[in-house]
C-alpha cells in the first residue's frame, strides 16, 4: 500500500497545536552496523506513533511515505492528517531534482465529532506543477491559530515587489494604506531603485544618515544590508512569488523588446526550443529571460547550487520575510497578509492593477511548460519551497476559516465594484482620463478602470484610490512628501475629486 522511498531522507514537521511543539519524524535506512535505536527505527519505519501532548485519548499513525491511518479513542476525537507530497522531480540545469514536502493538520469539532478533510489536486493547466488545496471541512471546524489578545497594526513594512507577480496590485494596497495614515515612503529618485543593480540606500529620495521610513515597496534588486539602512529595526518584510511558467510567459510578452534574448524570436515556444542560442548571461535585459524572481531577490541566477546550498538560501529567506505570498492564490494571500499585518479586511480589498488583456495571453503547451520549468530551475526551486511554507501557514490558520474570509473578501470587492466601476477592466488605450490611464509597455495591452459617472465627490475620492495606476500614485505620494520638488506628470491639485487621503486624525503608534 505504501510507496517506497529511493534515497531521500525527509524530515516532516507535525504541528499539534499551540500547546504541542513541532515533532520531527525522520525516516532513514539503518546500515548493517546500526545501534539498537536505529534497528528499532528500522522496524517501525513504515509507521510512527505520535501522541499529542495534553491529548492522551488521541493518537495517530502516519505511514512513512504516502499513506495514513488515523486512530481515535474516547470522547475527544482528534483528526490529524499528514500529507507528504512529492512535487515532480526532473533533471534541471544546476539541480538534480527538486522535491517539496507538505504536512498539514486540522482539528475537528470535538463536541460533534465532525471531521475535516483536505483534497490535493494538481495545478490548473500545468500538470502537477504546484499544490492546490481545497477545503471540504465542516462549518464547525476549529482553527489551530491562536491570535494574541492585543493586535497592533504594523506600519513599518518593506514589500519586495518582484516582476510579473501581481506586485502592482499589492503596491496599490500599500500606497492606499500609507496615504490614508500619512505614513512616510522610501521612494526612488525615479521609478525604481536602480534596478537591475543591487539596491543601495543612497537611491532613496531624501535619505541621509539615521533617517528611517515607514514603508518601502517599489521595484528593486533586493539587498537586505542596504535596505536596513533606511527602514526601522522592527520592519516587517514580505514579498510575492508566482508560478515560474506564468512568470516566464508574462515576462516574454512584456519585455520582448527589452531582453536581448527575446528580441529576435517570434514566440516563447520558439525560444524554448533552443534558449541557449539566444540567451547570453549578463547581456542587456536578460535578467528578465531566466530565473527572474531569483534575480529580484538579489541572488545569483547563473550559479549552480547543490541541494544543501539551496536549503541554506531558503533558510535565510525564511528568516528575512515574515510571509511570502503566492500570486496564484491571491485572495488567500491577501487574507493571510491582513492577519500578518493586523489590518482590517477592507485594507486588503483591491482590484487587479497592471494586468494583461486576455486577448493577448497565449496558451502554453505542456512541452513548453516543462522546458520553461527546467530553464528557470532556480525559480522553480524557490517557488516549490515557498508554496509549501504558504500552505503550512494556511493550514495553521485554519482552512475553513481561510475559505470563509476569502469569500468575505470577494463579496466586499464585488460591492466596491458595483459602487465604483463602469463595467470591468478595459484596455488602457480606451481610458481618456490620464489619472487612471495605465502605462503601456511591451507587446500586450495593460488594463485599467473607469469610474462610474455621477459619483459624489466623496465617492469619487474613495473609489479613485483603488484604480490609480502605480506610476500616478507614486507621483501623488511624491508630491505629498516633497511638495517643493515637482517631478510629477499629473497635476493633482488642479483636478476636481483627486484621490486624497482622509483627514489626518493622529498617526497610530
C-alpha positions in Angstrom: 0.0 0.0 0.0 2.8 2.4 0.8 5.3 3.6 -1.8 8.9 3.1 -1.3 11.5 5.8 -0.9 14.6 5.9 -3.1 17.4 7.5 -1.3 15.6 10.6 0.0 15.7 11.4 3.7 12.8 13.5 4.7 12.0 15.5 7.8 8.3 16.1 8.4 7.2 18.6 11.0 3.8 18.0 12.5 2.0 20.8 14.3 -0.2 19.5 17.0 -1.5 22.9 18.1 -0.4 25.8 20.4 0.5 23.5 23.3 2.5 21.0 21.4 5.9 21.5 19.8 6.8 20.6 16.3 7.7 17.0 16.4 10.2 15.8 13.8 9.5 12.5 12.1 12.5 11.2 10.3 12.7 8.1 8.2 16.1 6.7 7.5 17.7 3.5 6.5 19.8 1.6 9.0 23.1 0.2 8.0 24.4 -3.3 9.0 26.2 -1.8 12.0 23.4 0.3 13.3 22.8 0.6 17.0 19.7 -0.7 18.8 17.9 2.6 18.4 18.4 2.5 14.6 17.3 -1.1 14.5 14.1 0.0 16.4 13.5 2.8 13.9 14.0 0.4 11.0 11.4 -1.9 12.4 9.0 0.9 12.7 10.0 3.0 9.7 6.7 2.2 7.9 4.6 3.9 10.6 5.3 6.0 13.6 3.1 6.6 16.6 2.6 10.1 17.8 0.8 11.1 20.9 -0.4 14.6 21.2 0.7 16.5 24.4 -2.4 17.0 26.5 -4.5 14.7 24.4 -3.9 11.2 26.0 -7.1 9.9 24.3 -5.9 10.6 20.8 -3.1 9.0 18.8 -2.3 8.6 15.2 -0.2 6.5 13.0 1.5 8.0 9.9 2.8 5.8 7.2 6.3 6.7 6.3 5.6 8.0 2.8 2.1 8.4 1.2 -0.3 6.5 3.4 -2.2 7.4 6.6 -4.0 5.7 9.4 -5.9 7.7 12.0 -6.7 6.1 15.4 -9.1 7.8 17.7 -10.2 6.9 21.2 -12.7 8.2 23.8 -15.0 11.1 23.7 -12.3 13.5 22.5 -11.6 13.0 18.8 -8.5 14.4 17.2 -8.4 14.3 13.4 -5.0 14.6 12.1 -3.9 14.5 8.5 -0.3 14.4 7.3 0.4 14.6 3.6 3.7 14.2 2.0 3.5 15.4 -1.5 6.5 14.9 -3.8 6.5 17.6 -6.4 7.6 16.4 -9.8 11.3 15.5 -9.9 13.2 16.0 -13.1 16.7 16.7 -14.4 17.2 20.5 -14.5 20.0 22.9 -15.0 22.1 23.1 -11.9 19.8 20.8 -9.9 19.5 17.0 -9.8 15.9 17.2 -8.6 13.5 19.4 -6.7 11.2 18.0 -4.1 8.9 19.6 -1.5 7.2 18.0 1.4 3.9 19.2 2.7 2.4 18.4 6.1 -0.9 19.7 7.3 -3.0 19.3 10.4 -6.7 20.0 11.1 -8.6 19.8 14.4 -12.2 18.6 14.1 -15.2 19.6 16.1 -14.8 17.9 19.4 -18.3 18.2 20.6 -19.9 16.9 17.4 -17.1 14.6 16.3 -17.1 16.1 12.8 -14.1 15.5 10.6 -12.4 18.0 8.2 -10.6 16.8 5.1 -8.2 18.2 2.6 -8.1 17.3 -1.1 -4.9 17.8 -3.1 -5.1 18.3 -6.8 -2.7 19.3 -9.5 -2.1 22.8 -10.7 -4.6 24.3 -13.0 -3.3 23.8 -16.5 0.2 22.6 -15.9 0.1 19.0 -14.6 1.5 18.6 -11.1 3.3 21.9 -11.1 2.1 23.0 -7.7 -0.2 22.0 -4.9 -3.8 23.2 -4.8 -5.6 22.7 -1.5 -9.3 22.7 -1.3 -11.1 22.6 2.0 -14.2 20.4 2.4 -14.3 21.0 6.1 -17.4 21.4 8.2 -18.6 24.7 9.5 -17.7 23.6 13.0 -14.0 23.1 12.2 -11.7 24.7 14.7 -8.7 26.9 13.7 -5.3 25.9 15.1 -4.2 29.5 15.1 -4.4 31.4 18.5 -4.4 35.1 17.9 -3.0 37.4 20.5 -5.5 39.3 22.6 -3.9 42.6 21.6 -3.1 43.0 17.9 -1.4 46.2 16.8 -1.4 47.1 13.1 2.1 47.1 11.5 3.1 50.4 10.0 6.8 49.6 9.3 6.7 47.5 6.2 9.0 46.5 3.4 7.5 44.8 0.4 9.9 43.4 -2.2 8.0 44.0 -5.4 9.0 41.2 -7.8 8.3 41.4 -11.5 5.3 39.8 -13.2 3.8 38.5 -9.9 0.8 40.8 -9.3 3.1 43.1 -7.3 1.4 46.2 -8.7 -1.8 45.2 -7.1 -0.1 44.7 -3.7 1.6 48.1 -4.2 -1.8 49.7 -4.6 -2.8 48.3 -1.2 0.3 49.7 0.4 0.0 53.1 -1.3 -3.6 53.4 -0.2 -2.8 52.4 3.4 0.3 54.6 3.7 -1.5 57.6 2.1 -4.5 57.0 4.4 -2.4 57.2 7.6 0.1 59.8 6.3 3.0 57.3 6.6 6.4 58.0 5.1 7.5 56.1 2.0 11.1 55.3 1.0 10.7 56.5 -2.6 13.2 56.0 -5.5 14.5 59.1 -7.2 12.9 57.9 -10.4 10.5 54.9 -10.5 12.8 52.0 -9.5 15.7 51.7 -7.0 18.5 51.4 -9.5 17.2 48.2 -11.0 18.7 45.9 -12.2 21.7 46.8 -10.0 21.6 45.6 -6.4 19.8 48.1 -4.1 21.8 50.9 -2.5 20.4 53.1 0.3 21.7 56.3 -1.5 19.0 55.7 -4.2 16.2 56.6 -1.7 14.9 60.1 -2.2 15.7 62.3 0.9 17.7 59.6 2.7 20.5 60.7 5.0 22.3 59.0 7.9 19.9 57.9 10.6 16.7 58.7 8.7 14.1 55.9 8.7 10.9 55.4 6.6 7.7 53.6 7.4 7.1 51.9 4.0 9.2 50.7 1.1 7.5 49.0 -1.8 9.0 49.9 -5.2 10.9 47.7 -7.6 14.5 46.9 -6.6 17.0 44.1 -6.7 17.0 43.2 -3.0 20.0 43.7 -0.8 19.0 43.4 2.9 22.0 45.1 4.4 21.3 48.3 2.4 17.5 48.2 3.0 18.1 48.1 6.7 19.9 51.5 6.5 16.6 53.2 5.6 14.0 51.1 7.4 13.1 50.8 11.1 14.5 47.9 13.0 11.1 46.4 13.6 10.2 46.5 9.9 8.0 43.6 8.6 9.4 42.1 5.3 7.3 40.3 2.8 7.3 39.5 -0.9 5.2 37.7 -3.5 6.0 34.9 -6.0 4.2 33.3 -8.9 4.4 30.0 -10.7 7.6 30.2 -12.8 5.9 29.2 -16.0 3.5 32.0 -15.7 6.2 34.5 -14.8 8.2 33.4 -17.9 5.3 33.8 -20.2 4.3 37.2 -18.9 8.0 38.3 -19.0 8.3 37.3 -22.6 5.3 39.3 -23.6 6.2 42.4 -21.6 10.0 42.5 -22.1 10.3 41.2 -25.6 11.8 44.5 -26.8 13.9 44.9 -23.6 15.6 41.5 -23.2 18.1 40.8 -25.9 17.4 37.1 -25.6 13.7 37.7 -26.7 14.2 40.4 -29.2 14.8 38.4 -32.3 12.5 35.5 -31.7 8.9 35.3 -32.7 7.3 33.2 -29.9 8.0 31.7 -26.5 7.7 28.2 -28.0 10.4 29.0 -30.5 12.7 30.5 -27.8 12.3 27.4 -25.6 13.3 25.1 -28.5 16.9 26.2 -28.0 17.2 29.1 -25.5 21.0 29.0 -25.3 21.1 30.1 -28.9 19.6 33.4 -27.9 20.5 33.9 -24.2 23.8 35.4 -23.1 24.3 35.9 -19.3 24.7 39.5 -18.4 23.5 40.8 -21.8 21.1 43.8 -21.8 17.8 42.9 -20.2 18.5 39.2 -19.9 17.7 39.2 -16.2 14.1 39.1 -17.5 14.7 36.0 -19.6 15.7 33.5 -16.9 15.1 33.0 -13.2 13.6 36.4 -12.8 12.3 36.0 -9.3 15.6 34.6 -8.1 17.3 37.7 -9.6 14.9 40.1 -7.9 15.7 38.5 -4.6 19.3 39.6 -5.1 20.6 36.0 -5.7 22.9 34.9 -8.5 20.9 33.3 -11.3 24.0 31.9 -13.1 25.4 29.9 -10.2 24.8 26.1 -9.9 23.7 25.2 -6.4 23.8 21.9 -4.6 20.6 21.0 -2.6 22.5 21.8 0.6 23.3 25.3 -0.7 19.7 25.8 -1.7 18.4 24.9 1.7 20.7 27.4 3.3 19.4 30.1 0.9 15.8 29.2 1.7 16.5 29.2 5.4 18.0 32.7 5.1 14.9 33.9 3.2 12.6 32.3 5.7 14.4 34.4 8.4 14.1 37.6 6.4 10.5 37.5 5.1 7.6 37.3 7.6 5.4 35.9 4.8 5.8 35.1 1.1 2.6 35.4 -0.8 1.6 33.5 -3.9 0.1 35.3 -6.8 -1.6 32.1 -7.9 -3.7 32.2 -4.7 -4.0 35.9 -4.5 -7.2 36.2 -2.4 -5.9 33.6 0.1 -2.6 35.6 0.2 -4.5 38.8 1.0 -6.3 37.2 3.9 -3.1 35.8 5.4 -1.3 39.2 4.8 -4.1 41.0 6.5 -3.7 38.9 9.6 0.1 39.1 9.5 -0.1 42.9 9.4 -3.0 43.0 11.9 -5.0 45.1 9.4 -8.7 45.1 8.6 -10.1 43.0 5.7 -11.1 46.3 4.0 -7.5 47.3 3.9 -6.6 44.5 1.5 -9.6 44.7 -0.8 -8.4 45.7 -4.2 -8.8 45.3 -8.0 -6.2 43.9 -10.3 -3.7 46.5 -11.3 -1.5 46.4 -14.3 -3.0 43.2 -15.6 -2.7 42.0 -19.2 -5.6 41.8 -21.6 -6.8 38.2 -22.0 -6.8 38.6 -25.8 -3.0 38.8 -25.7 -2.4 35.8 -23.5 -1.4 32.8 -25.5 -1.8 29.2 -24.3 1.3 27.4 -23.3 1.8 23.8 -24.4 2.7 21.2 -21.9 6.0 20.6 -23.6 6.9 24.3 -23.4 5.8 24.4 -19.8 8.2 21.6 -18.8 11.0 23.3 -20.7 10.3 26.6 -19.0 10.4 25.0 -15.6 13.8 23.4 -16.4 15.1 26.6 -17.9 14.0 28.5 -14.7 15.1 25.8 -12.3 16.1 28.2 -9.6 12.8 30.0 -9.7 11.1 26.6 -9.6 13.1 25.6 -6.5 12.2 28.9 -4.9 8.5 28.6 -5.7 8.4 24.9 -4.5 9.8 25.9 -1.2 7.5 28.8 -0.5 4.5 27.0 -1.9 5.0 24.5 0.9 5.5 27.2 3.6 2.5 29.1 2.3 0.2 26.1 2.8 1.8 25.3 6.2 0.7 28.8 7.2 -2.8 28.4 5.7 -3.4 25.1 7.5 -2.2 26.5 10.8 -4.5 29.5 10.2 -7.4 27.1 9.6 -8.6 26.2 6.1 -12.3 26.6 6.9 -11.6 30.0 8.4 -9.5 31.0 5.4 -12.2 29.9 2.9 -14.8 31.9 4.8 -12.6 35.1 4.9 -11.7 34.7 1.2 -15.4 34.6 0.4 -16.0 37.7 2.5 -13.1 39.5 0.7 -14.6 38.7 -2.7 -18.0 39.8 -1.6 -16.6 43.2 -0.4 -14.7 43.5 -3.7 -18.0 43.0 -5.6 -19.7 45.6 -3.5 -16.9 48.0 -4.3 -17.0 47.3 -8.0 -20.8 47.8 -8.1 -20.3 51.2 -6.3 -17.3 52.5 -8.2 -16.7 50.9 -11.6 -18.2 51.5 -15.0 -18.0 47.8 -16.1 -15.0 45.6 -15.9 -11.3 46.4 -16.7 -10.7 47.8 -20.2 -7.7 48.3 -22.4 -5.7 51.4 -21.3 -6.0 53.0 -24.8 -9.7 53.5 -24.2 -9.2 55.5 -21.0 -9.1 59.2 -21.6 -8.6 60.4 -18.0 -4.8 60.5 -17.6 -5.1 60.0 -13.8 -6.4 56.4 -14.5 -4.6 55.5 -17.7 -2.1 52.7 -17.1 1.4 52.9 -18.6 1.7 50.8 -21.7 4.8 48.7 -22.4 5.7 45.7 -24.4 3.5 43.8 -26.8 0.4 43.5 -24.6 -2.4 45.8 -23.7 -2.4 46.7 -20.0 -5.9 47.0 -18.5 -7.3 49.8 -16.4 -10.6 51.0 -15.0 -13.1 53.8 -15.5 -15.2 55.2 -12.7 -19.0 55.4 -12.9 -20.3 58.7 -14.0 -22.3 60.7 -11.4 -20.4 59.8 -8.3 -20.4 62.2 -5.5 -17.2 63.9 -4.5 -16.8 61.6 -1.5 -17.5 58.5 -3.6 -15.1 59.7 -6.3 -12.4 60.3 -3.7 -12.9 56.9 -2.2 -13.2 54.9 -5.4 -10.4 56.5 -7.3 -7.8 55.3 -4.8 -8.5 51.8 -5.9 -7.8 52.3 -9.6 -5.0 54.8 -9.8 -2.1 53.1 -11.6 1.1 52.7 -9.7 3.1 55.4 -11.6 0.4 58.1 -11.0 0.0 57.0 -7.3 3.8 57.2 -6.8 3.7 60.7 -8.2 0.8 61.6 -5.8 2.8 60.4 -2.8 6.0 62.0 -4.1 4.1 65.4 -4.2 2.9 64.9 -0.7 6.4 64.1 0.7 8.4 66.5 -1.4 6.0 69.4 -2.2 8.8 71.7 -3.4 10.1 69.1 -5.9 7.9 69.0 -8.9 8.5 65.6 -10.6 5.0 64.5 -11.5 3.2 64.2 -14.7 -0.3 64.7 -13.2 -1.2 68.0 -11.6 -3.3 66.5 -8.8 -4.0 69.8 -7.1 -5.8 71.1 -10.2 -8.1 68.1 -10.7 -11.5 68.0 -9.1 -12.1 65.0 -7.0 -8.5 63.8 -7.0 -7.8 60.8 -4.8 -7.0 62.5 -1.4 -6.3 60.6 1.8 -8.8 61.1 4.6 -8.2 64.0 7.2 -5.3 63.2 9.5 -6.6 62.3 12.9 -3.4 61.2 14.5 -0.8 58.9 13.3 -1.1 55.5 15.1 1.9 54.2 17.0 
